[in-house]
């Protein structure tokens, strides 16, 4: 089925459900659907969260949406309450074939105003951190967040908000296919790795995300609050470069 057919079916079933319940079932935001894809053996497939392709992104030859197409869907999203208070969506920025994808938690006030991730003080520090290991959002690094709209007062994204945005983030990862992922901060690491472990336990370790190596480290805003974290963050970045980015490594 294509996306339009799925949306039509969803609307029909939801309307029927409300009629049968006498209108007592609250109307939910429509999920984000994508076209089914065709695998090499001709079987149609789609993951449970709406992201086309198999579990391991490295193994798929299925067509994907472009980053621009994903950003267009993000711009019209109303799947959670964050759409009501945002000024701009913040889909992400960087080249379409990046070496690395950096993933944070969510936009702040500056990002909400400009529609670009990591543009405030934490973003300026992030740029310096990336530059120190040969990365740049203009050349070889794509930067995005777990949620694409600013949580009010810069609070952590609620679980349902992160879940609403998850198909967008996974579609971006699937389209970009970076060599490695750098998850900055507890929220990003926990959502990507589906864990409740704290960032102190996760940082500096290399995990597998659907065939892509992923390393969590401290969020730049944490380094601004506590300078004692700068040294361990630098150790993380050095390991990230040495083990994941240098020639001869996967």
Order of alpha helices (4+ residues) and beta strands (2+ residues): alpha-beta-beta-alpha-beta-alpha-alpha-beta-alpha-beta-alpha-alpha-beta-beta-alpha-alpha
